[in-house]
Amino acid sequence: MNSQQESLRILRRAGEREGGSLSLGEAALALASLEKQGADLTPYRQHLAVLIEQVRSGGTATTLDTQLQRLRHVLVVQNKYQGDDNHNEDPRTTNLMDTIDRRRGSPVMLGIIYLHVATAMGWAMTGLDLSGHFLLRLSARDGQVVIDPFRAGQTCQLEEAGDYFIDDEESLLEEERRHPTLLDLSSELLTPLNSREILLRLQHAVKRRLLSQDRVEAAIATLQGMILFAPRHQDLWKELGYLQAERGHLRAAITALEVVKDLASDPLPAQQTDVMLRELRWRLN
């Protein structure tokens, strides 16, 4: 089995899992491999395993401060992971392989690395959507905190953190003293995301970038990859059908929209899809 086949298998198996339970690291590597023409997953898996072992080598960590310090030391200080302020334009920031190679990534991609390590350690970490910003909530027996993976794992406040990179723990603590936490951790603005939703958010960013560059065929391929791990999301099938129709791939568009109709629970979207299907079948004949 080559790496492309393996990546497709990983994503299909992720799509078969109930709810949002899937391996973020494995799925993100599979998506990265598909983008990079079947690049080998092995060295990147090994790097993620090393990160986990580096965190584990520090011994048991059951308190919030200990877990947070361990993550920061390994990911930020030791391995130099940091946010890339060019992440909206640079496609490398949303590819896990490129992020590992460069140690720079988008907020969601860096968050996936934090989550992969924390989950392997058995720590309670959740991805959060805060009005378009991606954050992480770390919980332990003595409390919880929201952190920003894009800003060196800094504890968060509602005001945007300044642009900086922390290369030692003393500087990080000093930064937090100057910018204390202001977030209400129970705020309704903080929407928890499961693993599937996090991957979808990552890939939606990839798709939007491709469409903004008029790379429709590449955006179609991205949607097809998303459908592998989220096969029951009818919005993905609908967008795929529209893009296929736009490119003149009428049979593929009809197939996608038929799935939309099968998945639709609301009669109105089903009726709208019927209209589009009739038009496409007329064009095909």
Backbone bond lengths (Angstrom), bond angles and torsions (degrees), N, CA, C in turn:
res aa  C-N    CA-C-N  psi(-1)  N-CA   C-N-CA  omega(-1)  CA-C   N-CA-C  phi
1 M - - - 1.461 - - 1.533 109.34 -
2 N 1.356 116.71 122.84 1.457 118.77 178.10 1.528 110.36 -80.95
3 S 1.330 115.17 173.99 1.468 119.06 -173.83 1.529 112.04 -65.93
4 Q 1.336 117.25 -32.78 1.465 119.26 178.10 1.529 110.46 -64.89
5 Q 1.315 116.23 -46.54 1.464 119.97 178.11 1.525 111.37 -61.90
6 E 1.339 115.55 -40.68 1.462 119.37 179.06 1.521 110.92 -63.33
7 S 1.330 116.84 -42.06 1.468 120.53 179.93 1.518 111.35 -63.02
8 L 1.325 116.75 -42.88 1.463 120.54 177.81 1.529 110.86 -62.60
9 R 1.330 116.40 -40.45 1.468 120.37 178.95 1.523 110.94 -63.57
10 I 1.343 116.91 -42.83 1.473 121.01 179.37 1.524 110.45 -60.16
11 L 1.328 116.91 -44.63 1.463 120.42 -177.14 1.529 111.36 -70.18
12 R 1.322 116.97 -37.56 1.470 118.99 177.48 1.525 110.75 -65.21
13 R 1.316 116.69 -42.19 1.467 119.89 178.44 1.522 110.74 -64.24
14 A 1.344 116.82 -36.84 1.472 120.09 176.00 1.524 110.49 -62.63
15 G 1.345 116.28 -36.63 1.455 120.17 179.86 1.517 113.36 -69.15
16 E 1.326 116.27 -21.18 1.464 120.67 179.78 1.525 112.55 -84.06
17 R 1.327 117.31 -13.51 1.461 120.45 -178.38 1.522 110.80 -74.24
18 E 1.302 115.21 144.21 1.459 120.59 179.42 1.527 110.60 -74.64
19 G 1.316 115.75 149.28 1.467 120.55 175.76 1.521 111.71 60.71
20 G 1.334 115.13 -141.92 1.455 119.88 -177.61 1.509 112.86 -106.33
21 S 1.339 117.21 15.16 1.457 120.91 -174.47 1.524 110.78 -83.11
22 L 1.321 116.81 106.99 1.456 122.06 174.19 1.520 108.50 -156.65
23 S 1.323 116.64 163.71 1.463 120.99 -179.29 1.525 109.74 -80.63
24 L 1.315 116.21 108.88 1.464 120.53 -177.48 1.524 111.97 -60.32
25 G 1.330 116.34 -47.94 1.459 119.73 -177.17 1.514 112.02 -61.21
26 E 1.328 117.38 -47.23 1.459 121.49 -179.08 1.524 110.95 -63.44
27 A 1.324 116.97 -45.15 1.461 120.11 -178.66 1.525 111.33 -66.14
28 A 1.336 117.20 -40.81 1.470 120.61 178.80 1.520 110.96 -65.38
29 L 1.331 117.50 -37.56 1.470 120.38 175.82 1.519 111.13 -65.37
30 A 1.332 116.72 -40.08 1.465 120.11 178.73 1.527 110.73 -62.45
31 L 1.335 117.23 -43.54 1.459 120.76 177.57 1.528 111.09 -63.13
32 A 1.314 116.08 -40.64 1.467 120.59 178.88 1.519 110.86 -63.34
33 S 1.333 116.52 -40.92 1.455 121.16 -179.90 1.527 111.51 -63.95
34 L 1.325 116.79 -40.00 1.462 119.49 177.89 1.529 110.97 -64.19
35 E 1.324 117.32 -39.27 1.466 121.15 178.42 1.522 111.81 -66.19
36 K 1.324 116.75 -31.61 1.465 121.45 -174.90 1.526 111.66 -103.65
37 Q 1.333 115.10 34.13 1.464 121.14 173.34 1.526 112.97 55.97
38 G 1.312 115.98 45.95 1.455 119.69 173.33 1.513 115.17 76.15
39 A 1.321 118.30 29.56 1.470 121.11 178.07 1.527 110.50 -58.22
40 D 1.328 116.46 149.79 1.459 122.97 -175.56 1.525 111.10 -65.63
41 L 1.322 116.53 129.10 1.463 121.75 179.62 1.526 112.41 -78.32
42 T 1.339 117.93 -22.04 1.465 121.66 -167.54 1.532 114.45 -55.79
43 P 1.337 120.51 -52.82 1.471 118.28 -177.46 1.520 113.80 -63.65
44 Y 1.318 116.59 -28.15 1.460 120.52 -179.54 1.526 110.94 -78.17
45 R 1.319 116.29 -36.09 1.465 119.46 171.64 1.522 110.01 -61.37
46 Q 1.316 115.80 -41.77 1.464 119.79 -179.54 1.519 110.80 -63.09
47 H 1.329 117.14 -39.77 1.468 119.79 179.08 1.522 110.95 -63.95
48 L 1.330 117.11 -44.48 1.463 119.63 178.47 1.527 110.77 -61.94
49 A 1.338 116.64 -37.57 1.467 120.08 177.53 1.525 111.01 -65.67
50 V 1.330 116.98 -36.52 1.472 121.15 177.91 1.527 110.07 -65.27
51 L 1.330 117.27 -42.22 1.470 120.06 178.25 1.523 110.54 -57.76
52 I 1.322 116.20 -44.51 1.464 120.27 179.76 1.518 110.92 -63.37
53 E 1.319 116.40 -42.38 1.466 120.25 -179.19 1.527 110.83 -66.84
54 Q 1.322 117.49 -37.03 1.462 120.41 177.62 1.524 111.03 -63.73
55 V 1.325 117.04 -39.97 1.466 120.08 176.90 1.521 109.93 -67.53
56 R 1.327 116.75 -43.31 1.465 121.26 -177.41 1.528 111.87 -67.10
57 S 1.313 117.94 -30.34 1.468 120.96 -176.16 1.520 112.59 -66.72
58 G 1.333 117.29 -15.89 1.457 120.21 178.82 1.521 113.32 -77.85
59 G 1.342 116.81 -2.84 1.463 119.84 178.83 1.520 112.08 93.88
60 T 1.312 115.52 -175.94 1.461 121.84 -177.20 1.526 111.01 -64.88
61 A 1.333 115.50 136.90 1.467 120.97 177.59 1.523 107.71 -134.37
62 T 1.311 116.94 106.81 1.463 120.66 -177.59 1.519 112.88 -112.32
63 T 1.328 117.78 -16.23 1.465 119.66 -179.96 1.522 110.38 -94.85
64 L 1.315 115.06 157.86 1.456 121.02 -178.27 1.527 111.52 -58.90
65 D 1.319 117.47 -48.73 1.458 120.91 -177.79 1.513 112.06 -61.91
66 T 1.325 116.76 -40.35 1.463 119.95 -178.89 1.517 111.13 -66.61
67 Q 1.312 117.32 -43.33 1.458 120.38 179.50 1.525 111.32 -64.41
68 L 1.317 116.34 -44.09 1.456 120.76 -179.33 1.525 110.94 -64.91
69 Q 1.324 116.96 -44.03 1.456 120.15 178.62 1.522 111.51 -62.87
70 R 1.338 116.91 -38.39 1.460 120.85 179.58 1.526 110.96 -64.53
71 L 1.324 116.68 -44.77 1.459 120.09 178.80 1.525 111.44 -62.59
72 R 1.311 116.44 -45.79 1.464 119.82 -179.94 1.525 111.89 -62.80
73 H 1.328 115.93 -43.31 1.453 118.78 -177.49 1.525 111.02 -61.71
74 V 1.329 116.85 -45.17 1.465 120.16 -176.35 1.525 111.62 -74.93
75 L 1.331 117.72 -48.11 1.460 120.36 -173.35 1.521 113.29 -80.23
76 V 1.320 117.09 -40.13 1.464 120.14 -174.46 1.527 111.88 -93.75
77 V 1.331 116.60 -53.61 1.466 120.17 -174.42 1.517 111.46 -76.46
78 Q 1.326 116.10 -49.58 1.458 120.29 -173.33 1.533 112.30 -79.14
79 N 1.336 117.41 -42.29 1.461 120.10 -175.77 1.528 114.36 -106.74
80 K 1.330 117.09 -2.92 1.470 122.54 170.23 1.530 114.74 64.56
81 Y 1.320 118.17 30.97 1.462 119.69 175.71 1.523 109.47 -71.71
82 Q 1.324 115.92 134.45 1.457 120.64 -179.76 1.525 110.34 -151.54
83 G 1.328 115.20 164.34 1.452 120.47 179.00 1.512 111.67 -75.68
84 D 1.311 115.36 148.41 1.465 122.33 175.96 1.522 107.76 -107.78
85 D 1.336 116.36 112.97 1.462 120.17 -176.54 1.522 112.79 -67.98
86 N 1.332 117.35 -8.67 1.455 121.89 177.43 1.524 111.23 -96.63
87 H 1.349 116.69 19.59 1.457 119.55 -169.72 1.521 114.38 -66.35
88 N 1.325 118.53 -21.14 1.460 119.67 179.76 1.528 112.45 -74.07
89 E 1.328 117.21 -20.68 1.460 121.03 -178.06 1.526 113.42 -111.02
90 D 1.317 117.74 -28.34 1.463 121.13 -172.73 1.530 109.88 -90.71
91 P 1.333 118.52 114.60 1.473 120.51 -178.22 1.524 113.39 -65.41
92 R 1.324 117.99 -18.96 1.464 119.99 -179.29 1.526 112.04 -68.03
93 T 1.325 117.42 -21.58 1.466 120.17 -176.20 1.518 112.81 -75.62
94 T 1.343 117.67 -14.66 1.461 120.83 179.34 1.530 111.64 -111.70
95 N 1.320 116.44 15.24 1.467 121.65 176.31 1.524 107.21 -115.42
96 L 1.324 117.52 122.08 1.458 120.57 -173.90 1.516 112.28 -62.55
97 M 1.321 118.37 -36.98 1.469 120.70 179.19 1.527 110.58 -63.74
98 D 1.330 116.48 -45.95 1.464 119.89 178.35 1.525 111.20 -64.59
99 T 1.324 116.42 -38.81 1.463 120.09 179.56 1.528 110.60 -63.31
100 I 1.317 117.62 -41.14 1.466 120.52 177.35 1.527 110.19 -65.99
101 D 1.319 117.56 -42.29 1.471 120.90 -179.81 1.526 111.45 -62.96
102 R 1.337 117.12 -41.12 1.457 122.02 -173.01 1.524 113.25 -96.14
103 R 1.357 116.69 -17.55 1.470 122.87 -173.63 1.524 111.36 61.42
104 R 1.302 116.59 27.96 1.458 122.74 178.71 1.520 108.26 -138.48
105 G 1.349 116.50 140.59 1.448 118.02 -178.59 1.511 112.72 -162.78
106 S 1.320 114.57 -179.08 1.467 121.77 177.52 1.528 109.40 -78.41
107 P 1.330 118.06 167.51 1.473 119.91 178.28 1.524 112.98 -56.39
108 V 1.335 117.26 -43.69 1.465 119.50 -177.88 1.527 110.76 -69.11
109 M 1.329 117.51 -42.41 1.458 119.51 -178.71 1.525 111.72 -64.18
110 L 1.317 117.50 -43.35 1.461 119.65 176.15 1.526 110.48 -64.36
111 G 1.329 116.34 -38.03 1.461 119.74 177.46 1.517 112.04 -61.51
112 I 1.326 117.06 -36.38 1.463 120.71 178.09 1.518 110.77 -62.55
113 I 1.328 117.22 -38.66 1.471 120.30 178.50 1.529 109.97 -66.53
114 Y 1.326 117.56 -45.48 1.472 120.91 176.83 1.529 109.95 -57.89
115 L 1.328 116.93 -47.10 1.453 121.12 -177.70 1.526 111.67 -65.02
116 H 1.323 116.83 -39.26 1.468 120.41 179.84 1.529 110.45 -61.36
117 V 1.319 115.95 -44.67 1.467 120.34 -179.09 1.529 110.25 -69.32
118 A 1.327 117.42 -47.51 1.465 120.82 -177.49 1.532 111.07 -62.05
119 T 1.326 116.97 -41.20 1.465 120.33 179.46 1.521 110.90 -63.38
120 A 1.333 116.92 -41.62 1.466 120.38 178.35 1.522 111.59 -63.05
121 M 1.335 116.96 -29.08 1.460 121.38 178.86 1.527 111.59 -82.88
122 G 1.319 117.35 -7.81 1.463 120.36 -177.26 1.509 113.16 80.00
123 W 1.332 117.63 18.73 1.458 121.80 -179.43 1.525 109.88 -90.48
124 A 1.318 116.54 150.80 1.466 122.23 -175.35 1.524 110.01 -89.10
125 M 1.320 116.32 95.24 1.459 121.42 177.95 1.528 108.86 -125.78
126 T 1.335 115.41 139.40 1.459 122.21 -176.84 1.521 109.56 -132.55
127 G 1.331 116.89 140.82 1.452 121.24 172.36 1.512 110.28 -77.03
128 L 1.336 117.16 142.11 1.460 122.61 -178.48 1.520 110.78 -128.55
129 D 1.314 115.01 141.85 1.459 121.16 172.98 1.516 107.59 -105.72
130 L 1.314 116.91 116.70 1.465 121.90 178.01 1.516 108.37 -117.39
131 S 1.343 115.75 89.62 1.470 121.53 176.60 1.526 111.69 48.28
132 G 1.324 116.02 47.98 1.460 119.87 176.63 1.508 114.70 95.88
133 H 1.321 118.67 -12.25 1.462 121.83 176.72 1.526 109.23 -96.91
134 F 1.320 116.59 142.63 1.460 120.12 178.53 1.517 109.61 -102.43
135 L 1.330 115.71 122.38 1.454 122.17 -178.20 1.522 109.09 -129.79
136 L 1.322 116.14 175.98 1.460 122.06 179.15 1.518 109.75 -129.36
137 R 1.329 116.39 141.64 1.456 120.43 173.51 1.533 108.20 -111.94
138 L 1.334 115.70 122.26 1.458 122.40 176.88 1.521 108.01 -106.07
139 S 1.327 116.54 126.35 1.465 121.41 -178.94 1.520 109.54 -121.66
140 A 1.325 115.98 141.67 1.463 122.40 175.37 1.518 107.74 -140.55
141 R 1.319 116.40 -178.73 1.466 119.91 -174.80 1.517 112.48 -65.07
142 D 1.342 116.96 -21.13 1.462 119.89 -176.71 1.525 113.48 -107.64
143 G 1.344 117.35 14.27 1.459 118.52 176.43 1.520 112.87 145.23
144 Q 1.319 115.02 -168.43 1.455 120.87 178.40 1.520 109.49 -149.38
145 V 1.335 114.41 159.64 1.455 119.92 -178.03 1.522 108.07 -150.08
146 V 1.335 116.42 148.64 1.455 121.66 174.11 1.523 108.17 -101.87
147 I 1.334 115.35 131.38 1.465 119.85 -178.31 1.527 110.17 -126.29
148 D 1.311 114.63 159.50 1.463 122.12 -179.59 1.526 108.60 -109.85
149 P 1.345 118.99 108.31 1.463 119.99 -179.35 1.522 112.75 -66.69
150 F 1.319 116.86 -21.98 1.467 121.59 -179.81 1.522 111.64 -75.28
151 R 1.342 116.58 -24.30 1.463 122.05 -178.16 1.525 110.30 -115.16
152 A 1.329 115.11 55.86 1.470 121.43 172.38 1.521 113.43 59.69
153 G 1.326 117.01 29.05 1.461 119.62 179.69 1.502 113.75 69.65
154 Q 1.331 117.64 23.48 1.464 121.83 -179.55 1.530 110.04 -65.75
155 T 1.332 116.39 141.86 1.454 119.19 172.35 1.525 108.57 -66.53
156 C 1.324 116.49 144.66 1.466 121.26 -163.54 1.511 114.52 -97.14
157 Q 1.314 112.66 157.28 1.444 122.94 170.96 1.517 106.97 -136.96
158 L 1.334 117.14 165.08 1.449 119.94 -177.88 1.518 111.90 -67.65
159 E 1.322 117.00 -33.24 1.449 120.06 178.99 1.513 108.52 -74.86
160 E 1.327 116.40 145.47 1.461 121.05 -177.69 1.523 110.24 -65.51
161 A 1.337 115.60 133.47 1.465 119.83 177.29 1.519 109.54 -71.16
162 G 1.314 115.80 152.31 1.453 120.45 178.17 1.513 111.43 -70.05
163 D 1.327 116.81 163.99 1.456 121.38 179.19 1.525 109.24 -81.46
164 Y 1.339 114.79 114.84 1.454 118.29 179.18 1.511 108.09 -160.68
165 F 1.324 115.39 162.42 1.457 120.28 173.10 1.520 107.97 -127.64
166 I 1.322 115.75 127.54 1.463 121.52 -177.84 1.522 108.98 -91.79
167 D 1.331 117.77 125.72 1.463 119.19 179.30 1.520 112.28 -114.32
168 D 1.338 117.54 6.86 1.463 119.69 172.23 1.518 108.84 -154.68
169 E 1.318 115.82 156.59 1.461 120.82 -172.08 1.525 112.45 -70.85
170 E 1.328 118.69 -31.46 1.462 120.40 179.07 1.527 110.44 -64.03
171 S 1.332 116.95 -40.76 1.459 120.01 178.47 1.511 110.89 -64.45
172 L 1.330 116.59 -37.45 1.456 120.82 179.30 1.519 111.34 -64.16
173 L 1.337 117.20 -44.15 1.461 120.79 178.41 1.517 111.29 -63.78
174 E 1.326 116.63 -38.44 1.460 120.40 178.99 1.527 110.61 -65.88
175 E 1.349 116.53 -39.45 1.463 120.86 178.22 1.522 110.43 -61.69
176 E 1.322 117.15 -39.93 1.458 120.55 -179.41 1.522 111.72 -69.72
177 R 1.317 116.88 -31.89 1.469 118.93 177.26 1.523 110.37 -65.99
178 R 1.342 116.30 -34.88 1.466 120.04 179.08 1.522 111.82 -76.34
179 H 1.345 116.52 -27.73 1.463 121.06 -177.21 1.525 109.10 -126.91
180 P 1.307 118.90 80.37 1.470 120.78 -177.85 1.520 112.14 -67.84
181 T 1.326 114.75 158.45 1.456 121.91 -179.61 1.527 110.95 -65.52
182 L 1.340 116.76 130.70 1.448 121.43 178.47 1.523 112.65 -118.07
183 L 1.330 117.29 -8.60 1.455 120.29 -176.94 1.522 112.10 -69.57
184 D 1.308 115.54 139.57 1.459 121.52 168.16 1.524 106.97 -87.53
185 L 1.332 117.35 112.61 1.460 120.81 -172.88 1.519 112.20 -65.63
186 S 1.323 118.70 -17.34 1.457 121.09 178.17 1.528 111.48 -95.95
187 S 1.318 117.11 6.75 1.457 121.06 -175.65 1.526 111.55 -59.17
188 E 1.334 115.75 139.90 1.459 120.40 177.20 1.528 111.07 -69.06
189 L 1.334 116.97 -14.49 1.452 119.95 177.38 1.528 112.02 -69.38
190 L 1.336 116.21 -22.59 1.458 120.90 -178.45 1.530 109.17 -88.94
191 T 1.310 116.69 102.80 1.460 121.82 -177.46 1.519 110.29 -98.97
192 P 1.345 118.59 116.18 1.469 120.22 178.89 1.531 110.98 -66.13
193 L 1.324 116.39 142.15 1.458 122.63 178.34 1.522 108.94 -119.59
194 N 1.331 116.91 133.88 1.457 118.14 173.68 1.533 109.68 -82.98
195 S 1.313 116.65 177.32 1.465 120.66 -173.88 1.519 112.64 -60.46
196 R 1.324 116.77 -41.54 1.462 119.73 179.68 1.531 111.03 -64.28
197 E 1.330 116.52 -41.73 1.460 120.39 179.77 1.525 111.51 -64.98
198 I 1.327 117.07 -34.59 1.464 120.48 177.97 1.522 110.59 -66.31
199 L 1.338 116.51 -44.73 1.466 119.89 177.68 1.525 111.22 -63.76
200 L 1.329 117.01 -39.63 1.458 119.93 177.58 1.524 111.10 -62.56
201 R 1.317 116.14 -41.57 1.468 119.21 178.24 1.528 110.77 -61.42
202 L 1.330 116.02 -42.69 1.466 120.85 178.31 1.525 110.58 -59.33
203 Q 1.335 116.71 -49.18 1.455 120.43 -174.87 1.526 113.22 -74.64
204 H 1.326 117.23 -27.29 1.469 118.92 173.04 1.533 110.08 -62.22
205 A 1.317 116.68 -38.12 1.471 120.06 177.33 1.522 110.64 -63.34
206 V 1.340 116.87 -41.52 1.470 121.47 177.16 1.526 109.88 -61.29
207 K 1.326 116.35 -47.77 1.472 121.28 -178.23 1.523 111.24 -62.08
208 R 1.330 117.43 -44.69 1.471 120.04 -179.90 1.525 111.13 -61.25
209 R 1.325 116.78 -40.87 1.463 120.09 178.82 1.531 110.22 -62.34
210 L 1.324 116.79 -43.13 1.466 120.39 -179.63 1.524 111.35 -64.66
211 L 1.328 117.34 -42.37 1.456 120.00 179.50 1.527 111.31 -66.13
212 S 1.338 116.73 -35.94 1.466 119.42 178.42 1.529 111.40 -65.52
213 Q 1.334 116.16 -22.64 1.468 121.95 177.82 1.529 111.63 -96.29
214 D 1.339 116.37 7.44 1.467 122.95 -178.93 1.530 112.11 60.64
215 R 1.318 116.11 32.07 1.469 121.38 177.03 1.536 107.89 -99.52
216 V 1.317 114.91 71.50 1.468 120.77 -171.49 1.522 111.31 -67.25
217 E 1.323 118.33 -40.65 1.464 120.42 -179.16 1.531 110.67 -62.18
218 A 1.328 116.25 -40.42 1.468 119.68 177.81 1.523 110.76 -67.06
219 A 1.344 117.26 -37.27 1.475 120.87 176.64 1.527 110.54 -64.76
220 I 1.331 117.34 -37.55 1.463 121.29 176.15 1.526 109.94 -61.73
221 A 1.336 117.12 -44.50 1.467 120.61 178.61 1.524 111.22 -62.25
222 T 1.325 116.48 -37.49 1.463 120.16 177.66 1.524 110.82 -64.52
223 L 1.324 117.17 -44.05 1.467 121.11 177.44 1.525 111.17 -61.71
224 Q 1.310 116.84 -40.01 1.469 119.96 179.04 1.524 110.81 -63.11
225 G 1.339 116.74 -37.51 1.466 120.01 175.62 1.513 111.92 -66.45
226 M 1.334 117.22 -38.07 1.460 121.40 178.32 1.528 110.75 -64.87
227 I 1.314 116.32 -38.79 1.462 120.44 -179.59 1.523 110.84 -65.36
228 L 1.326 118.24 -29.56 1.462 120.69 178.92 1.526 111.24 -59.79
229 F 1.360 117.18 -42.47 1.466 118.46 -178.31 1.530 113.16 -98.83
230 A 1.343 116.96 -4.40 1.476 120.53 176.10 1.522 109.11 -138.57
231 P 1.338 117.67 62.86 1.467 120.91 -170.34 1.526 115.06 -69.62
232 R 1.320 118.90 -15.04 1.463 121.15 -177.59 1.531 112.94 -102.54
233 H 1.321 116.83 11.15 1.459 120.88 176.59 1.524 108.43 -87.57
234 Q 1.326 116.84 100.19 1.456 120.04 -172.92 1.526 112.74 -65.66
235 D 1.339 117.96 -26.97 1.463 119.67 178.71 1.526 111.31 -62.33
236 L 1.328 116.85 -33.71 1.467 120.22 177.93 1.529 110.36 -66.60
237 W 1.326 116.22 -45.37 1.465 120.18 178.71 1.529 110.94 -63.46
238 K 1.326 116.24 -38.70 1.464 119.82 -179.52 1.529 111.17 -64.92
239 E 1.322 116.13 -46.56 1.463 118.87 179.16 1.521 110.78 -64.57
240 L 1.329 116.18 -39.11 1.460 119.91 177.52 1.525 110.22 -60.59
241 G 1.350 116.86 -44.68 1.460 120.19 179.13 1.513 112.47 -60.41
242 Y 1.336 117.17 -42.72 1.464 120.71 -179.63 1.530 111.16 -65.53
243 L 1.339 116.27 -42.67 1.470 119.25 -179.99 1.530 110.99 -67.39
244 Q 1.323 116.67 -39.52 1.466 119.21 177.54 1.525 110.32 -62.78
245 A 1.322 116.72 -41.02 1.465 120.09 178.13 1.525 111.09 -64.07
246 E 1.324 115.81 -41.08 1.464 120.55 179.12 1.519 111.51 -59.83
247 R 1.323 116.76 -35.08 1.468 121.36 -179.05 1.522 112.44 -87.43
248 G 1.338 116.82 -0.53 1.449 119.65 178.54 1.516 114.41 85.42
249 H 1.328 117.05 10.74 1.467 120.82 177.77 1.534 107.62 -88.73
250 L 1.324 116.50 76.86 1.466 120.90 -167.63 1.527 112.52 -68.61
251 R 1.323 117.83 -42.16 1.466 119.39 -179.50 1.526 110.94 -64.28
252 A 1.334 116.15 -42.36 1.468 120.17 178.47 1.527 110.48 -64.39
253 A 1.336 116.74 -38.36 1.468 120.80 178.24 1.524 110.86 -64.32
254 I 1.329 116.83 -43.23 1.465 120.91 179.31 1.525 110.35 -62.40
255 T 1.330 116.48 -43.56 1.470 120.40 179.46 1.525 110.85 -59.70
256 A 1.332 117.27 -45.15 1.466 121.11 -179.01 1.525 110.93 -64.43
257 L 1.315 117.35 -43.61 1.466 120.09 -177.11 1.524 111.98 -72.59
258 E 1.321 117.92 -26.26 1.460 119.83 173.24 1.526 110.97 -65.62
259 V 1.325 115.93 -34.88 1.472 119.75 175.81 1.530 109.53 -67.05
260 V 1.336 116.93 -40.90 1.470 120.62 176.73 1.525 110.05 -55.48
261 K 1.303 115.83 -45.72 1.474 120.55 -178.89 1.526 110.96 -62.88
262 D 1.329 116.42 -39.50 1.462 120.17 179.24 1.522 111.97 -66.71
263 L 1.341 116.34 -34.73 1.461 120.52 -176.24 1.527 112.96 -85.30
264 A 1.325 117.12 -20.37 1.469 120.86 -172.98 1.524 111.12 -65.53
265 S 1.322 115.78 129.10 1.467 121.04 175.82 1.525 111.21 -100.50
266 D 1.338 116.22 -16.96 1.463 121.90 -179.98 1.533 108.50 -99.55
267 P 1.324 118.78 128.83 1.473 120.14 -176.99 1.524 114.28 -63.64
268 L 1.348 118.05 -29.87 1.468 119.26 -177.32 1.529 112.17 -65.18
269 P 1.354 119.81 -50.70 1.466 118.49 176.17 1.524 112.68 -59.31
270 A 1.333 116.67 -34.90 1.464 120.06 178.63 1.527 110.61 -63.68
271 Q 1.335 117.36 -40.41 1.460 120.89 178.10 1.527 111.22 -65.45
272 Q 1.353 116.35 -40.79 1.464 120.32 178.19 1.523 110.73 -62.93
273 T 1.328 115.51 -39.72 1.454 120.11 178.79 1.525 110.61 -65.73
274 D 1.333 117.32 -38.53 1.467 121.76 177.68 1.531 111.16 -58.41
275 V 1.323 116.11 -42.27 1.473 120.50 179.00 1.527 110.00 -61.09
276 M 1.338 117.02 -46.05 1.449 121.17 179.97 1.526 111.12 -64.50
277 L 1.324 116.73 -39.67 1.462 120.64 -179.99 1.527 110.86 -64.60
278 R 1.317 117.58 -42.16 1.470 119.77 178.24 1.523 111.75 -60.63
279 E 1.342 115.01 -41.55 1.468 119.16 179.45 1.528 110.81 -64.09
280 L 1.325 116.52 -43.71 1.460 119.95 -178.44 1.537 111.28 -66.29
281 R 1.321 116.62 -40.45 1.468 118.83 178.85 1.531 111.34 -66.15
282 W 1.339 115.95 -36.79 1.467 119.76 175.70 1.529 110.37 -62.86
283 R 1.335 117.38 -43.19 1.462 120.67 178.46 1.522 111.51 -65.35
284 L 1.308 116.66 -34.66 1.457 120.32 -178.84 1.518 111.65 -68.84
285 N 1.324 116.13 -32.75 1.474 120.07 -178.69 1.525 111.17 -88.47
